[in-house]
Amino acid sequence: MATVTLSDNAIRKIHQLTAEKPEAGLRVKVVGGGCSGLQYRMEIDSAGERDKIFERGGARLIVDKKSFLYLNGSELDYADELMSSGFRLVNPNARRTCGCGESFVV
């Protein structure tokens, strides 16, 4: 089944970020750039008619159709750690990532 999943931590963080905009969700895009050629971009946004929406626990993840080709099968997680905090994508389509972990190759 074609999907992108959300961890429990990601759901909690998306709820926090969209508390004042219940119709919004977290948009994840794949764009050109970074050391390895592709990178993720995330923002709070509303869905368009051509977007794919993945919802779990009332949290929405919005992905445009082009980005979905790179993200299918991925899981979005959120970590709040001492040295780094933020959303992380576990993407089985990425063959390798750069040293800093900010970009990837498929």
Gaussian input, Z-matrix of N, CA and C with variables (Angstrom, degrees):
# hf/3-21g

backbone

0 1
 N
 C     1     B1
 C     2     B2     1     A1
 N     3     B3     2     A2     1     D1
 C     4     B4     3     A3     2     D2
 C     5     B5     4     A4     3     D3
 N     6     B6     5     A5     4     D4
 C     7     B7     6     A6     5     D5
 C     8     B8     7     A7     6     D6
 N     9     B9     8     A8     7     D7
 C    10    B10     9     A9     8     D8
 C    11    B11    10    A10     9     D9
 N    12    B12    11    A11    10    D10
 C    13    B13    12    A12    11    D11
 C    14    B14    13    A13    12    D12
 N    15    B15    14    A14    13    D13
 C    16    B16    15    A15    14    D14
 C    17    B17    16    A16    15    D15
 N    18    B18    17    A17    16    D16
 C    19    B19    18    A18    17    D17
 C    20    B20    19    A19    18    D18
 N    21    B21    20    A20    19    D19
 C    22    B22    21    A21    20    D20
 C    23    B23    22    A22    21    D21
 N    24    B24    23    A23    22    D22
 C    25    B25    24    A24    23    D23
 C    26    B26    25    A25    24    D24
 N    27    B27    26    A26    25    D25
 C    28    B28    27    A27    26    D26
 C    29    B29    28    A28    27    D27
 N    30    B30    29    A29    28    D28
 C    31    B31    30    A30    29    D29
 C    32    B32    31    A31    30    D30
 N    33    B33    32    A32    31    D31
 C    34    B34    33    A33    32    D32
 C    35    B35    34    A34    33    D33
 N    36    B36    35    A35    34    D34
 C    37    B37    36    A36    35    D35
 C    38    B38    37    A37    36    D36
 N    39    B39    38    A38    37    D37
 C    40    B40    39    A39    38    D38
 C    41    B41    40    A40    39    D39
 N    42    B42    41    A41    40    D40
 C    43    B43    42    A42    41    D41
 C    44    B44    43    A43    42    D42
 N    45    B45    44    A44    43    D43
 C    46    B46    45    A45    44    D44
 C    47    B47    46    A46    45    D45
 N    48    B48    47    A47    46    D46
 C    49    B49    48    A48    47    D47
 C    50    B50    49    A49    48    D48
 N    51    B51    50    A50    49    D49
 C    52    B52    51    A51    50    D50
 C    53    B53    52    A52    51    D51
 N    54    B54    53    A53    52    D52
 C    55    B55    54    A54    53    D53
 C    56    B56    55    A55    54    D54
 N    57    B57    56    A56    55    D55
 C    58    B58    57    A57    56    D56
 C    59    B59    58    A58    57    D57
 N    60    B60    59    A59    58    D58
 C    61    B61    60    A60    59    D59
 C    62    B62    61    A61    60    D60
 N    63    B63    62    A62    61    D61
 C    64    B64    63    A63    62    D62
 C    65    B65    64    A64    63    D63
 N    66    B66    65    A65    64    D64
 C    67    B67    66    A66    65    D65
 C    68    B68    67    A67    66    D66
 N    69    B69    68    A68    67    D67
 C    70    B70    69    A69    68    D68
 C    71    B71    70    A70    69    D69
 N    72    B72    71    A71    70    D70
 C    73    B73    72    A72    71    D71
 C    74    B74    73    A73    72    D72
 N    75    B75    74    A74    73    D73
 C    76    B76    75    A75    74    D74
 C    77    B77    76    A76    75    D75
 N    78    B78    77    A77    76    D76
 C    79    B79    78    A78    77    D77
 C    80    B80    79    A79    78    D78
 N    81    B81    80    A80    79    D79
 C    82    B82    81    A81    80    D80
 C    83    B83    82    A82    81    D81
 N    84    B84    83    A83    82    D82
 C    85    B85    84    A84    83    D83
 C    86    B86    85    A85    84    D84
 N    87    B87    86    A86    85    D85
 C    88    B88    87    A87    86    D86
 C    89    B89    88    A88    87    D87
 N    90    B90    89    A89    88    D88
 C    91    B91    90    A90    89    D89
 C    92    B92    91    A91    90    D90
 N    93    B93    92    A92    91    D91
 C    94    B94    93    A93    92    D92
 C    95    B95    94    A94    93    D93
 N    96    B96    95    A95    94    D94
 C    97    B97    96    A96    95    D95
 C    98    B98    97    A97    96    D96
 N    99    B99    98    A98    97    D97
 C   100   B100    99    A99    98    D98
 C   101   B101   100   A100    99    D99
 N   102   B102   101   A101   100   D100
 C   103   B103   102   A102   101   D101
 C   104   B104   103   A103   102   D102
 N   105   B105   104   A104   103   D103
 C   106   B106   105   A105   104   D104
 C   107   B107   106   A106   105   D105
 N   108   B108   107   A107   106   D106
 C   109   B109   108   A108   107   D107
 C   110   B110   109   A109   108   D108
 N   111   B111   110   A110   109   D109
 C   112   B112   111   A111   110   D110
 C   113   B113   112   A112   111   D111
 N   114   B114   113   A113   112   D112
 C   115   B115   114   A114   113   D113
 C   116   B116   115   A115   114   D114
 N   117   B117   116   A116   115   D115
 C   118   B118   117   A117   116   D116
 C   119   B119   118   A118   117   D117
 N   120   B120   119   A119   118   D118
 C   121   B121   120   A120   119   D119
 C   122   B122   121   A121   120   D120
 N   123   B123   122   A122   121   D121
 C   124   B124   123   A123   122   D122
 C   125   B125   124   A124   123   D123
 N   126   B126   125   A125   124   D124
 C   127   B127   126   A126   125   D125
 C   128   B128   127   A127   126   D126
 N   129   B129   128   A128   127   D127
 C   130   B130   129   A129   128   D128
 C   131   B131   130   A130   129   D129
 N   132   B132   131   A131   130   D130
 C   133   B133   132   A132   131   D131
 C   134   B134   133   A133   132   D132
 N   135   B135   134   A134   133   D133
 C   136   B136   135   A135   134   D134
 C   137   B137   136   A136   135   D135
 N   138   B138   137   A137   136   D136
 C   139   B139   138   A138   137   D137
 C   140   B140   139   A139   138   D138
 N   141   B141   140   A140   139   D139
 C   142   B142   141   A141   140   D140
 C   143   B143   142   A142   141   D141
 N   144   B144   143   A143   142   D142
 C   145   B145   144   A144   143   D143
 C   146   B146   145   A145   144   D144
 N   147   B147   146   A146   145   D145
 C   148   B148   147   A147   146   D146
 C   149   B149   148   A148   147   D147
 N   150   B150   149   A149   148   D148
 C   151   B151   150   A150   149   D149
 C   152   B152   151   A151   150   D150
 N   153   B153   152   A152   151   D151
 C   154   B154   153   A153   152   D152
 C   155   B155   154   A154   153   D153
 N   156   B156   155   A155   154   D154
 C   157   B157   156   A156   155   D155
 C   158   B158   157   A157   156   D156
 N   159   B159   158   A158   157   D157
 C   160   B160   159   A159   158   D158
 C   161   B161   160   A160   159   D159
 N   162   B162   161   A161   160   D160
 C   163   B163   162   A162   161   D161
 C   164   B164   163   A163   162   D162
 N   165   B165   164   A164   163   D163
 C   166   B166   165   A165   164   D164
 C   167   B167   166   A166   165   D165
 N   168   B168   167   A167   166   D166
 C   169   B169   168   A168   167   D167
 C   170   B170   169   A169   168   D168
 N   171   B171   170   A170   169   D169
 C   172   B172   171   A171   170   D170
 C   173   B173   172   A172   171   D171
 N   174   B174   173   A173   172   D172
 C   175   B175   174   A174   173   D173
 C   176   B176   175   A175   174   D174
 N   177   B177   176   A176   175   D175
 C   178   B178   177   A177   176   D176
 C   179   B179   178   A178   177   D177
 N   180   B180   179   A179   178   D178
 C   181   B181   180   A180   179   D179
 C   182   B182   181   A181   180   D180
 N   183   B183   182   A182   181   D181
 C   184   B184   183   A183   182   D182
 C   185   B185   184   A184   183   D183
 N   186   B186   185   A185   184   D184
 C   187   B187   186   A186   185   D185
 C   188   B188   187   A187   186   D186
 N   189   B189   188   A188   187   D187
 C   190   B190   189   A189   188   D188
 C   191   B191   190   A190   189   D189
 N   192   B192   191   A191   190   D190
 C   193   B193   192   A192   191   D191
 C   194   B194   193   A193   192   D192
 N   195   B195   194   A194   193   D193
 C   196   B196   195   A195   194   D194
 C   197   B197   196   A196   195   D195
 N   198   B198   197   A197   196   D196
 C   199   B199   198   A198   197   D197
 C   200   B200   199   A199   198   D198
 N   201   B201   200   A200   199   D199
 C   202   B202   201   A201   200   D200
 C   203   B203   202   A202   201   D201
 N   204   B204   203   A203   202   D202
 C   205   B205   204   A204   203   D203
 C   206   B206   205   A205   204   D204
 N   207   B207   206   A206   205   D205
 C   208   B208   207   A207   206   D206
 C   209   B209   208   A208   207   D207
 N   210   B210   209   A209   208   D208
 C   211   B211   210   A210   209   D209
 C   212   B212   211   A211   210   D210
 N   213   B213   212   A212   211   D211
 C   214   B214   213   A213   212   D212
 C   215   B215   214   A214   213   D213
 N   216   B216   215   A215   214   D214
 C   217   B217   216   A216   215   D215
 C   218   B218   217   A217   216   D216
 N   219   B219   218   A218   217   D217
 C   220   B220   219   A219   218   D218
 C   221   B221   220   A220   219   D219
 N   222   B222   221   A221   220   D220
 C   223   B223   222   A222   221   D221
 C   224   B224   223   A223   222   D222
 N   225   B225   224   A224   223   D223
 C   226   B226   225   A225   224   D224
 C   227   B227   226   A226   225   D225
 N   228   B228   227   A227   226   D226
 C   229   B229   228   A228   227   D227
 C   230   B230   229   A229   228   D228
 N   231   B231   230   A230   229   D229
 C   232   B232   231   A231   230   D230
 C   233   B233   232   A232   231   D231
 N   234   B234   233   A233   232   D232
 C   235   B235   234   A234   233   D233
 C   236   B236   235   A235   234   D234
 N   237   B237   236   A236   235   D235
 C   238   B238   237   A237   236   D236
 C   239   B239   238   A238   237   D237
 N   240   B240   239   A239   238   D238
 C   241   B241   240   A240   239   D239
 C   242   B242   241   A241   240   D240
 N   243   B243   242   A242   241   D241
 C   244   B244   243   A243   242   D242
 C   245   B245   244   A244   243   D243
 N   246   B246   245   A245   244   D244
 C   247   B247   246   A246   245   D245
 C   248   B248   247   A247   246   D246
 N   249   B249   248   A248   247   D247
 C   250   B250   249   A249   248   D248
 C   251   B251   250   A250   249   D249
 N   252   B252   251   A251   250   D250
 C   253   B253   252   A252   251   D251
 C   254   B254   253   A253   252   D252
 N   255   B255   254   A254   253   D253
 C   256   B256   255   A255   254   D254
 C   257   B257   256   A256   255   D255
 N   258   B258   257   A257   256   D256
 C   259   B259   258   A258   257   D257
 C   260   B260   259   A259   258   D258
 N   261   B261   260   A260   259   D259
 C   262   B262   261   A261   260   D260
 C   263   B263   262   A262   261   D261
 N   264   B264   263   A263   262   D262
 C   265   B265   264   A264   263   D263
 C   266   B266   265   A265   264   D264
 N   267   B267   266   A266   265   D265
 C   268   B268   267   A267   266   D266
 C   269   B269   268   A268   267   D267
 N   270   B270   269   A269   268   D268
 C   271   B271   270   A270   269   D269
 C   272   B272   271   A271   270   D270
 N   273   B273   272   A272   271   D271
 C   274   B274   273   A273   272   D272
 C   275   B275   274   A274   273   D273
 N   276   B276   275   A275   274   D274
 C   277   B277   276   A276   275   D275
 C   278   B278   277   A277   276   D276
 N   279   B279   278   A278   277   D277
 C   280   B280   279   A279   278   D278
 C   281   B281   280   A280   279   D279
 N   282   B282   281   A281   280   D280
 C   283   B283   282   A282   281   D281
 C   284   B284   283   A283   282   D282
 N   285   B285   284   A284   283   D283
 C   286   B286   285   A285   284   D284
 C   287   B287   286   A286   285   D285
 N   288   B288   287   A287   286   D286
 C   289   B289   288   A288   287   D287
 C   290   B290   289   A289   288   D288
 N   291   B291   290   A290   289   D289
 C   292   B292   291   A291   290   D290
 C   293   B293   292   A292   291   D291
 N   294   B294   293   A293   292   D292
 C   295   B295   294   A294   293   D293
 C   296   B296   295   A295   294   D294
 N   297   B297   296   A296   295   D295
 C   298   B298   297   A297   296   D296
 C   299   B299   298   A298   297   D297
 N   300   B300   299   A299   298   D298
 C   301   B301   300   A300   299   D299
 C   302   B302   301   A301   300   D300
 N   303   B303   302   A302   301   D301
 C   304   B304   303   A303   302   D302
 C   305   B305   304   A304   303   D303
 N   306   B306   305   A305   304   D304
 C   307   B307   306   A306   305   D305
 C   308   B308   307   A307   306   D306
 N   309   B309   308   A308   307   D307
 C   310   B310   309   A309   308   D308
 C   311   B311   310   A310   309   D309
 N   312   B312   311   A311   310   D310
 C   313   B313   312   A312   311   D311
 C   314   B314   313   A313   312   D312
 N   315   B315   314   A314   313   D313
 C   316   B316   315   A315   314   D314
 C   317   B317   316   A316   315   D315

   B1=1.4556
   B2=1.5404
   B3=1.2894
   B4=1.4686
   B5=1.5272
   B6=1.3361
   B7=1.4551
   B8=1.5310
   B9=1.3056
   B10=1.4652
   B11=1.5222
   B12=1.3219
   B13=1.4592
   B14=1.5250
   B15=1.3260
   B16=1.4666
   B17=1.5145
   B18=1.3306
   B19=1.4652
   B20=1.5244
   B21=1.3228
   B22=1.4683
   B23=1.5248
   B24=1.3289
   B25=1.4720
   B26=1.5233
   B27=1.3317
   B28=1.4682
   B29=1.5204
   B30=1.3084
   B31=1.4689
   B32=1.5267
   B33=1.3295
   B34=1.4731
   B35=1.5318
   B36=1.3331
   B37=1.4644
   B38=1.5203
   B39=1.3242
   B40=1.4712
   B41=1.5219
   B42=1.3316
   B43=1.4761
   B44=1.5286
   B45=1.3200
   B46=1.4674
   B47=1.5271
   B48=1.3191
   B49=1.4658
   B50=1.5300
   B51=1.3239
   B52=1.4662
   B53=1.5298
   B54=1.3226
   B55=1.4657
   B56=1.5261
   B57=1.3279
   B58=1.4666
   B59=1.5242
   B60=1.3181
   B61=1.4650
   B62=1.5202
   B63=1.3298
   B64=1.4666
   B65=1.5302
   B66=1.3208
   B67=1.4686
   B68=1.5295
   B69=1.3202
   B70=1.4671
   B71=1.5173
   B72=1.3156
   B73=1.4503
   B74=1.5103
   B75=1.3054
   B76=1.4550
   B77=1.5230
   B78=1.3322
   B79=1.4643
   B80=1.5254
   B81=1.3262
   B82=1.4560
   B83=1.5208
   B84=1.3386
   B85=1.4701
   B86=1.5161
   B87=1.3073
   B88=1.4576
   B89=1.5182
   B90=1.3252
   B91=1.4659
   B92=1.5282
   B93=1.3162
   B94=1.4546
   B95=1.5083
   B96=1.3450
   B97=1.4518
   B98=1.5082
   B99=1.2950
   B100=1.4495
   B101=1.5169
   B102=1.3020
   B103=1.4710
   B104=1.5226
   B105=1.3262
   B106=1.4657
   B107=1.5200
   B108=1.3122
   B109=1.4611
   B110=1.5144
   B111=1.3352
   B112=1.4690
   B113=1.5215
   B114=1.3234
   B115=1.4587
   B116=1.5180
   B117=1.3269
   B118=1.4601
   B119=1.5199
   B120=1.3205
   B121=1.4498
   B122=1.5326
   B123=1.3210
   B124=1.4700
   B125=1.5199
   B126=1.3436
   B127=1.4619
   B128=1.5247
   B129=1.3138
   B130=1.4613
   B131=1.5181
   B132=1.3408
   B133=1.4565
   B134=1.5237
   B135=1.3215
   B136=1.4625
   B137=1.5254
   B138=1.3042
   B139=1.4628
   B140=1.5197
   B141=1.3204
   B142=1.4568
   B143=1.5172
   B144=1.3109
   B145=1.4672
   B146=1.5238
   B147=1.3280
   B148=1.4654
   B149=1.5267
   B150=1.3279
   B151=1.4604
   B152=1.5216
   B153=1.3193
   B154=1.4616
   B155=1.5218
   B156=1.3160
   B157=1.4599
   B158=1.5217
   B159=1.3178
   B160=1.4514
   B161=1.5124
   B162=1.3186
   B163=1.4605
   B164=1.5152
   B165=1.3200
   B166=1.4661
   B167=1.5200
   B168=1.3104
   B169=1.4533
   B170=1.5152
   B171=1.3327
   B172=1.4588
   B173=1.5196
   B174=1.3337
   B175=1.4679
   B176=1.5207
   B177=1.3229
   B178=1.4618
   B179=1.5166
   B180=1.3249
   B181=1.4524
   B182=1.5223
   B183=1.3207
   B184=1.4668
   B185=1.5220
   B186=1.3371
   B187=1.4574
   B188=1.5268
   B189=1.3352
   B190=1.4667
   B191=1.5291
   B192=1.3287
   B193=1.4653
   B194=1.5237
   B195=1.3209
   B196=1.4620
   B197=1.5294
   B198=1.3241
   B199=1.4642
   B200=1.5207
   B201=1.3306
   B202=1.4640
   B203=1.5281
   B204=1.3291
   B205=1.4627
   B206=1.5312
   B207=1.3302
   B208=1.4585
   B209=1.5286
   B210=1.3373
   B211=1.4666
   B212=1.5235
   B213=1.3129
   B214=1.4581
   B215=1.5311
   B216=1.3185
   B217=1.4556
   B218=1.5112
   B219=1.3204
   B220=1.4644
   B221=1.5198
   B222=1.3316
   B223=1.4599
   B224=1.5206
   B225=1.3241
   B226=1.4604
   B227=1.5265
   B228=1.3234
   B229=1.4589
   B230=1.5242
   B231=1.3121
   B232=1.4588
   B233=1.5186
   B234=1.3273
   B235=1.4654
   B236=1.5209
   B237=1.3074
   B238=1.4636
   B239=1.5253
   B240=1.3287
   B241=1.4467
   B242=1.5212
   B243=1.2920
   B244=1.4530
   B245=1.5281
   B246=1.3150
   B247=1.4630
   B248=1.5257
   B249=1.3209
   B250=1.4714
   B251=1.5146
   B252=1.3081
   B253=1.4561
   B254=1.5114
   B255=1.3217
   B256=1.4537
   B257=1.5116
   B258=1.3197
   B259=1.4523
   B260=1.5210
   B261=1.3215
   B262=1.4642
   B263=1.5179
   B264=1.3062
   B265=1.4607
   B266=1.5170
   B267=1.3163
   B268=1.4597
   B269=1.5256
   B270=1.3360
   B271=1.4569
   B272=1.5313
   B273=1.3477
   B274=1.4669
   B275=1.5340
   B276=1.3200
   B277=1.4602
   B278=1.5284
   B279=1.3207
   B280=1.4690
   B281=1.5279
   B282=1.3327
   B283=1.4709
   B284=1.5153
   B285=1.3271
   B286=1.4599
   B287=1.5275
   B288=1.3212
   B289=1.4587
   B290=1.5186
   B291=1.3058
   B292=1.4710
   B293=1.5204
   B294=1.3015
   B295=1.4586
   B296=1.5143
   B297=1.3238
   B298=1.4683
   B299=1.5358
   B300=1.3346
   B301=1.4559
   B302=1.5041
   B303=1.3176
   B304=1.4630
   B305=1.5240
   B306=1.3281
   B307=1.4572
   B308=1.5223
   B309=1.3449
   B310=1.4513
   B311=1.5211
   B312=1.3328
   B313=1.4635
   B314=1.5214
   B315=1.3319
   B316=1.4650
   B317=1.5106
   A1=108.96
   A2=116.64
   A3=122.68
   A4=109.50
   A5=114.95
   A6=117.69
   A7=112.12
   A8=114.36
   A9=123.56
   A10=104.69
   A11=117.35
   A12=120.06
   A13=111.12
   A14=114.83
   A15=123.27
   A16=109.48
   A17=116.98
   A18=120.68
   A19=108.99
   A20=115.89
   A21=120.33
   A22=111.35
   A23=117.51
   A24=120.95
   A25=111.18
   A26=117.54
   A27=121.11
   A28=110.40
   A29=117.06
   A30=121.08
   A31=110.32
   A32=116.26
   A33=120.16
   A34=111.17
   A35=116.74
   A36=119.80
   A37=111.54
   A38=118.34
   A39=120.94
   A40=109.90
   A41=117.53
   A42=120.37
   A43=111.05
   A44=117.20
   A45=120.57
   A46=111.00
   A47=115.87
   A48=120.68
   A49=113.50
   A50=116.99
   A51=120.20
   A52=112.33
   A53=117.18
   A54=121.01
   A55=112.80
   A56=117.30
   A57=120.20
   A58=112.48
   A59=117.72
   A60=122.88
   A61=109.03
   A62=118.40
   A63=120.67
   A64=114.77
   A65=118.66
   A66=121.04
   A67=111.61
   A68=116.71
   A69=121.64
   A70=111.54
   A71=114.57
   A72=121.61
   A73=109.15
   A74=115.84
   A75=121.37
   A76=108.29
   A77=116.02
   A78=121.03
   A79=108.01
   A80=115.79
   A81=122.10
   A82=107.41
   A83=115.86
   A84=122.26
   A85=109.14
   A86=115.24
   A87=121.52
   A88=106.01
   A89=116.09
   A90=121.67
   A91=109.06
   A92=115.65
   A93=120.35
   A94=110.50
   A95=115.93
   A96=120.32
   A97=112.12
   A98=115.36
   A99=121.30
   A100=112.00
   A101=116.84
   A102=123.46
   A103=112.53
   A104=117.17
   A105=120.98
   A106=113.93
   A107=118.75
   A108=120.65
   A109=116.17
   A110=118.34
   A111=121.95
   A112=108.71
   A113=115.66
   A114=119.96
   A115=109.98
   A116=115.23
   A117=121.94
   A118=109.54
   A119=115.35
   A120=121.83
   A121=106.16
   A122=116.97
   A123=121.38
   A124=110.18
   A125=114.61
   A126=120.95
   A127=109.44
   A128=115.88
   A129=120.86
   A130=106.71
   A131=116.49
   A132=120.78
   A133=109.12
   A134=115.52
   A135=122.02
   A136=108.14
   A137=116.25
   A138=121.35
   A139=111.44
   A140=115.15
   A141=122.41
   A142=109.00
   A143=116.27
   A144=119.61
   A145=113.25
   A146=118.80
   A147=121.31
   A148=113.69
   A149=116.77
   A150=121.20
   A151=111.99
   A152=115.21
   A153=121.64
   A154=106.63
   A155=116.59
   A156=121.82
   A157=108.35
   A158=115.40
   A159=121.90
   A160=106.14
   A161=116.21
   A162=120.53
   A163=109.58
   A164=114.78
   A165=120.98
   A166=107.33
   A167=115.86
   A168=120.48
   A169=113.47
   A170=116.96
   A171=121.28
   A172=114.21
   A173=117.87
   A174=121.91
   A175=108.82
   A176=116.14
   A177=121.33
   A178=111.97
   A179=114.71
   A180=122.55
   A181=106.30
   A182=116.58
   A183=122.62
   A184=108.35
   A185=115.91
   A186=121.37
   A187=108.35
   A188=116.74
   A189=118.56
   A190=108.70
   A191=116.03
   A192=120.45
   A193=113.23
   A194=118.55
   A195=120.87
   A196=110.73
   A197=116.75
   A198=120.53
   A199=111.72
   A200=116.67
   A201=120.33
   A202=111.27
   A203=117.69
   A204=120.45
   A205=110.58
   A206=117.93
   A207=122.81
   A208=112.95
   A209=116.88
   A210=121.15
   A211=114.37
   A212=119.06
   A213=121.96
   A214=110.40
   A215=116.49
   A216=122.08
   A217=114.23
   A218=117.80
   A219=121.95
   A220=111.86
   A221=115.19
   A222=121.23
   A223=108.45
   A224=115.42
   A225=121.62
   A226=108.08
   A227=115.06
   A228=121.55
   A229=108.25
   A230=116.55
   A231=121.78
   A232=107.86
   A233=116.44
   A234=121.24
   A235=108.59
   A236=115.45
   A237=121.98
   A238=106.62
   A239=115.25
   A240=121.65
   A241=110.90
   A242=116.22
   A243=122.19
   A244=112.49
   A245=118.25
   A246=121.87
   A247=113.76
   A248=117.84
   A249=119.58
   A250=109.96
   A251=114.53
   A252=121.08
   A253=108.53
   A254=115.79
   A255=119.22
   A256=112.80
   A257=114.35
   A258=121.22
   A259=109.44
   A260=115.27
   A261=122.01
   A262=108.55
   A263=114.81
   A264=120.50
   A265=109.82
   A266=115.86
   A267=121.83
   A268=104.35
   A269=115.14
   A270=121.20
   A271=109.69
   A272=117.23
   A273=119.82
   A274=112.90
   A275=117.81
   A276=121.67
   A277=112.49
   A278=117.04
   A279=121.35
   A280=109.10
   A281=115.96
   A282=119.96
   A283=111.11
   A284=116.95
   A285=120.55
   A286=109.15
   A287=114.88
   A288=121.12
   A289=108.07
   A290=115.40
   A291=119.32
   A292=109.12
   A293=116.91
   A294=122.54
   A295=113.73
   A296=117.08
   A297=119.94
   A298=111.82
   A299=117.33
   A300=120.82
   A301=114.68
   A302=118.60
   A303=121.98
   A304=113.84
   A305=118.43
   A306=119.68
   A307=109.63
   A308=115.78
   A309=120.28
   A310=111.67
   A311=115.06
   A312=123.77
   A313=107.65
   A314=116.57
   A315=120.68
   A316=110.46
   D1=134.41
   D2=179.86
   D3=-77.55
   D4=117.57
   D5=-177.54
   D6=-162.21
   D7=164.94
   D8=168.11
   D9=-127.14
   D10=129.34
   D11=-175.78
   D12=-104.09
   D13=161.83
   D14=-179.99
   D15=-120.32
   D16=132.52
   D17=174.15
   D18=-77.49
   D19=166.28
   D20=177.20
   D21=-60.27
   D22=-40.08
   D23=178.94
   D24=-64.45
   D25=-39.53
   D26=178.12
   D27=-64.81
   D28=-40.05
   D29=178.91
   D30=-60.22
   D31=-47.81
   D32=-179.85
   D33=-59.41
   D34=-44.30
   D35=-177.73
   D36=-68.65
   D37=-39.97
   D38=177.45
   D39=-62.23
   D40=-40.57
   D41=176.13
   D42=-59.47
   D43=-42.83
   D44=178.78
   D45=-61.98
   D46=-44.45
   D47=-175.91
   D48=-71.78
   D49=-25.65
   D50=-176.48
   D51=-110.19
   D52=15.71
   D53=-176.13
   D54=-55.51
   D55=-36.17
   D56=-178.48
   D57=-93.71
   D58=-2.22
   D59=179.13
   D60=-134.45
   D61=76.29
   D62=-174.14
   D63=-61.09
   D64=-21.32
   D65=179.73
   D66=-84.18
   D67=-10.76
   D68=-176.09
   D69=-88.32
   D70=170.22
   D71=176.68
   D72=-151.94
   D73=-176.27
   D74=176.77
   D75=-92.22
   D76=118.55
   D77=177.16
   D78=-91.07
   D79=130.55
   D80=175.45
   D81=-117.19
   D82=126.04
   D83=179.10
   D84=-122.09
   D85=152.13
   D86=169.07
   D87=-108.23
   D88=123.89
   D89=-178.43
   D90=-129.09
   D91=158.71
   D92=176.50
   D93=-70.44
   D94=144.50
   D95=176.61
   D96=139.81
   D97=-179.82
   D98=179.78
   D99=80.49
   D100=177.02
   D101=-177.12
   D102=-63.60
   D103=-35.69
   D104=-172.92
   D105=-100.62
   D106=-4.39
   D107=175.48
   D108=114.27
   D109=-32.51
   D110=178.92
   D111=-131.32
   D112=148.03
   D113=176.33
   D114=-145.92
   D115=162.42
   D116=179.66
   D117=-92.81
   D118=144.96
   D119=173.28
   D120=-129.52
   D121=136.24
   D122=-178.41
   D123=-131.31
   D124=143.42
   D125=177.24
   D126=-159.23
   D127=158.24
   D128=173.98
   D129=-81.99
   D130=129.84
   D131=-172.94
   D132=-157.37
   D133=168.27
   D134=172.43
   D135=-100.52
   D136=152.50
   D137=-178.24
   D138=-76.63
   D139=144.58
   D140=172.40
   D141=-97.65
   D142=172.14
   D143=-175.27
   D144=-67.88
   D145=-22.57
   D146=-178.52
   D147=-98.44
   D148=0.77
   D149=-178.74
   D150=-79.72
   D151=155.11
   D152=169.83
   D153=-95.88
   D154=137.15
   D155=-179.99
   D156=-119.43
   D157=127.52
   D158=176.69
   D159=-115.48
   D160=123.81
   D161=-173.91
   D162=-126.85
   D163=136.09
   D164=174.45
   D165=-148.82
   D166=130.75
   D167=178.32
   D168=60.68
   D169=26.32
   D170=179.88
   D171=83.86
   D172=-2.71
   D173=177.40
   D174=-93.82
   D175=137.29
   D176=-178.14
   D177=-109.13
   D178=134.48
   D179=171.44
   D180=-115.18
   D181=124.77
   D182=-175.37
   D183=-111.78
   D184=128.79
   D185=-177.98
   D186=-135.48
   D187=129.60
   D188=175.10
   D189=-74.03
   D190=159.78
   D191=-172.91
   D192=-62.13
   D193=-37.03
   D194=179.58
   D195=-66.29
   D196=-45.01
   D197=179.34
   D198=-64.92
   D199=-31.62
   D200=-179.16
   D201=-61.27
   D202=-30.50
   D203=178.07
   D204=-58.37
   D205=-32.43
   D206=179.50
   D207=-90.26
   D208=-22.52
   D209=-171.66
   D210=-102.09
   D211=-9.88
   D212=-177.39
   D213=-54.44
   D214=126.91
   D215=-179.97
   D216=91.11
   D217=-1.37
   D218=-177.91
   D219=-81.11
   D220=161.24
   D221=171.72
   D222=-123.88
   D223=132.07
   D224=175.98
   D225=-94.81
   D226=127.93
   D227=178.80
   D228=-126.00
   D229=164.35
   D230=174.34
   D231=-131.67
   D232=132.10
   D233=178.19
   D234=-124.21
   D235=137.39
   D236=176.42
   D237=-119.62
   D238=90.75
   D239=-174.62
   D240=-117.94
   D241=164.75
   D242=-176.53
   D243=-59.38
   D244=-46.76
   D245=-175.50
   D246=-89.71
   D247=-23.83
   D248=177.53
   D249=-158.44
   D250=138.72
   D251=177.68
   D252=-131.37
   D253=147.88
   D254=176.28
   D255=149.60
   D256=177.42
   D257=177.25
   D258=-73.90
   D259=144.47
   D260=176.73
   D261=-135.40
   D262=135.97
   D263=176.00
   D264=-103.00
   D265=125.81
   D266=171.64
   D267=-95.40
   D268=103.24
   D269=-170.59
   D270=-113.81
   D271=108.35
   D272=-179.69
   D273=-69.28
   D274=-11.53
   D275=-179.54
   D276=-84.14
   D277=-16.69
   D278=-178.77
   D279=-77.78
   D280=119.26
   D281=179.08
   D282=-76.93
   D283=-34.93
   D284=175.89
   D285=-157.34
   D286=160.15
   D287=177.10
   D288=-122.88
   D289=164.42
   D290=177.88
   D291=-77.53
   D292=172.85
   D293=-178.22
   D294=-60.13
   D295=-34.36
   D296=-178.52
   D297=-84.97
   D298=-10.53
   D299=178.52
   D300=78.52
   D301=9.44
   D302=-176.96
   D303=-92.72
   D304=-14.54
   D305=179.20
   D306=-138.92
   D307=167.99
   D308=-173.58
   D309=-150.93
   D310=168.68
   D311=177.02
   D312=-126.79
   D313=140.14
   D314=175.13
   D315=-107.02

